[in-house]
Amino acid sequence: MTVFDMDYALSRFNMIEGQIKTNRVTDPYVLDAMADVPREAFVPAAKKGVAYIDDAIKVAKGRFMMEPMVLARMLEAAELSENDIVLDIGCNTGYSTAVLAKIVSTVVGLESDQDLADQASKNLESVGIDNAVIVSGDLHAGVEKQAPFDVIIFNGSINEVPDSIKNQLSDGGRMVVVTAGKATMSTVSVYTRNNEIFSKRDVLEAGVAVLPGFEEKKGFSF
């Protein structure tokens, strides 16, 4: 193990202890997965030194890797189990997909940016993840051919959940949604499906960047 590897391992430990556990994340599967996945492998080379900062990290134009604490809270709220099949919408470089893959049976990461999708696939291979696949396509469309999903996670804030995505959630499934607010904060909520009824539970407020194409539509003013 090199000195740099040791530094990353220590940074990962400090992330778990100082950022995640202190924010009421107790799910051992989430904690173990985030302690196991090398976050530095999923950020641009120039950003590796700040891979474990308690903030979002820009990975491409308009695209951000979510703050570790926010991702951890979202995954805990999803109540993941080892048999779950998960759709990770807007997975960018694949970090969230990798963390999910350490917990659940299968993960489908959906990414609209082809360059990011290609990078995500390479990143997953580099860290030995073999139960996840990256699909390039419209984030609004989901991945219908792989549906239904037990869990759907939006890797960024949105204005409204498309019906096409709702229809891909299994009965009893959980959907973690970050709804963009009027100010800088967004609301993280969990929707649970019971037949055609979706119940909602708010989890926390956080600053989360908007997913491309999910911005609030601006109407004409007179």
C-alpha positions in Angstrom: 0.0 0.0 0.0 1.4 3.4 -1.0 1.4 6.5 1.1 -1.3 7.9 -1.1 -3.5 4.8 -0.7 -3.1 5.2 3.1 -4.2 8.8 2.9 -7.3 7.9 0.9 -8.1 5.1 3.3 -7.8 7.5 6.2 -9.9 10.1 4.4 -12.6 7.4 3.8 -12.6 6.5 7.5 -12.8 10.2 8.5 -15.7 10.7 6.0 -17.7 7.9 7.7 -16.9 9.0 11.2 -17.1 12.7 10.8 -19.6 13.4 8.0 -21.9 10.4 7.9 -22.3 8.9 11.3 -22.6 12.3 12.9 -25.6 13.0 10.6 -27.7 10.1 12.0 -26.8 7.5 9.4 -26.8 4.1 11.2 -27.5 1.5 8.5 -24.5 -0.8 8.6 -24.9 -1.8 5.0 -24.7 1.8 3.9 -21.8 2.6 6.2 -19.8 -0.5 5.1 -20.5 0.2 1.4 -19.3 3.8 1.6 -16.3 2.7 3.6 -15.5 0.1 0.9 -15.9 2.1 -2.3 -12.9 4.3 -3.2 -14.5 7.7 -3.9 -11.3 9.0 -5.4 -11.6 6.6 -8.3 -14.8 8.4 -9.4 -13.6 12.0 -9.5 -11.5 13.8 -12.2 -7.8 13.4 -11.6 -7.4 17.1 -10.6 -10.1 16.5 -7.9 -8.7 13.4 -6.2 -7.2 15.4 -3.4 -10.7 16.7 -2.4 -12.6 13.4 -3.1 -13.7 13.2 0.5 -14.7 16.8 1.1 -18.1 17.3 2.8 -19.5 19.0 -0.3 -20.7 18.2 -3.8 -17.9 17.8 -6.4 -18.1 19.0 -10.0 -17.4 16.1 -12.3 -18.5 17.6 -15.7 -20.2 20.8 -16.9 -23.4 21.1 -14.8 -22.9 17.7 -13.2 -21.9 17.0 -9.6 -21.1 14.0 -7.4 -23.5 14.4 -4.4 -22.2 15.3 -1.0 -21.4 12.1 0.9 -23.8 12.8 3.8 -26.7 13.5 1.5 -26.1 10.3 -0.5 -25.8 8.3 2.7 -29.1 9.7 4.1 -30.8 8.9 0.8 -29.6 5.3 0.7 -30.6 4.7 4.3 -34.0 6.2 3.6 -34.5 3.7 0.7 -34.3 0.8 3.2 -32.2 -1.2 0.8 -32.1 -5.0 0.9 -29.7 -7.5 -0.7 -32.4 -8.7 -3.2 -33.3 -5.3 -4.5 -33.0 -4.2 -8.2 -32.2 -0.5 -8.3 -32.4 2.2 -10.9 -29.9 5.0 -10.3 -30.9 8.0 -12.4 -28.3 10.5 -13.4 -25.4 8.3 -12.1 -22.6 10.6 -13.7 -19.2 8.9 -13.0 -20.8 5.9 -11.3 -19.9 6.4 -7.6 -23.5 6.1 -6.3 -24.0 3.0 -8.6 -20.9 1.4 -7.1 -22.0 2.1 -3.5 -25.5 0.7 -4.3 -23.9 -2.4 -5.9 -22.2 -3.2 -2.6 -25.6 -3.5 -0.9 -28.2 -4.8 -3.4 -28.5 -7.5 -6.0 -28.4 -5.5 -9.3 -28.0 -1.8 -10.2 -28.8 -0.1 -13.5 -27.2 3.3 -13.7 -28.8 5.6 -16.2 -26.8 8.5 -17.6 -27.7 10.9 -20.4 -24.1 12.2 -21.1 -22.4 9.6 -23.2 -18.9 10.6 -22.1 -19.9 10.3 -18.4 -21.7 6.9 -19.1 -18.5 5.6 -20.7 -16.4 6.8 -17.8 -18.8 5.3 -15.3 -18.5 1.9 -16.9 -14.7 2.1 -16.8 -14.8 3.2 -13.2 -17.1 0.3 -12.1 -14.8 -2.1 -13.9 -11.7 -0.6 -12.3 -13.1 -1.2 -8.8 -14.3 -4.7 -9.5 -18.1 -4.1 -9.6 -19.8 -6.8 -11.6 -23.4 -6.5 -10.6 -24.1 -3.1 -12.1 -24.5 -1.9 -15.7 -24.5 1.7 -17.1 -27.2 2.6 -19.7 -26.9 5.7 -21.8 -30.2 7.4 -22.5 -32.9 10.0 -21.6 -33.2 10.4 -17.9 -36.9 11.1 -18.2 -37.5 7.7 -19.9 -35.9 5.5 -17.3 -35.0 2.0 -18.4 -38.3 0.3 -19.2 -36.9 -2.9 -20.4 -35.3 -3.6 -17.0 -38.4 -2.5 -15.0 -39.9 -2.9 -12.5 -37.4 -1.7 -10.0 -37.6 -2.2 -6.2 -35.8 1.1 -5.7 -35.4 4.2 -7.9 -33.0 7.0 -6.9 -32.6 10.4 -8.5 -29.0 11.5 -8.3 -29.8 15.2 -8.3 -32.8 17.5 -7.8 -35.8 17.6 -10.1 -38.9 19.6 -10.4 -41.4 16.8 -10.9 -41.2 12.9 -11.2 -42.2 11.9 -14.8 -45.1 9.3 -15.0 -42.8 7.2 -17.1 -40.5 6.8 -14.0 -43.3 6.2 -11.6 -44.6 3.4 -13.7 -41.2 1.6 -13.5 -41.4 1.3 -9.7 -42.6 -2.1 -8.4 -45.5 -2.4 -6.0 -44.1 -1.9 -2.6 -41.1 -0.2 -4.1 -39.3 2.9 -2.8 -38.4 6.0 -4.8 -36.0 8.6 -3.4 -36.6 12.0 -4.9 -34.9 15.3 -4.4 -37.3 18.1 -5.2 -35.8 21.4 -6.1 -36.9 24.2 -3.9 -37.4 27.9 -4.6 -34.2 28.9 -2.8 -30.9 27.0 -2.6 -32.2 24.0 -0.6 -34.0 20.9 -2.0 -36.1 18.4 -0.1 -35.2 14.7 -0.1 -38.3 12.5 0.1 -39.1 8.8 -0.1 -42.2 7.7 -2.1 -43.5 4.2 -1.4 -45.9 2.6 -3.9 -49.0 0.7 -2.9 -50.7 -0.3 -6.1 -51.4 3.1 -7.8 -51.0 5.1 -4.5 -47.8 6.8 -3.7 -47.2 7.8 -0.1 -44.5 10.4 0.7 -42.1 10.9 3.6 -39.7 13.8 3.8 -36.2 13.0 5.0 -34.1 16.1 5.0 -33.3 19.4 3.2 -30.0 19.7 1.4 -28.3 21.7 -1.3 -28.4 19.4 -4.4 -27.7 20.4 -8.0 -30.5 20.0 -10.5 -30.3 17.1 -12.9 -30.1 18.2 -16.6 -33.4 18.4 -18.3 -35.3 18.5 -15.0 -35.2 22.2 -14.5 -38.4 24.0 -13.7 -40.2 25.0 -16.9 -40.4 28.8 -17.1 -43.6 30.2 -18.6 -44.3 33.4 -20.3 -45.0 36.5 -18.2 -47.1 39.4 -19.3 
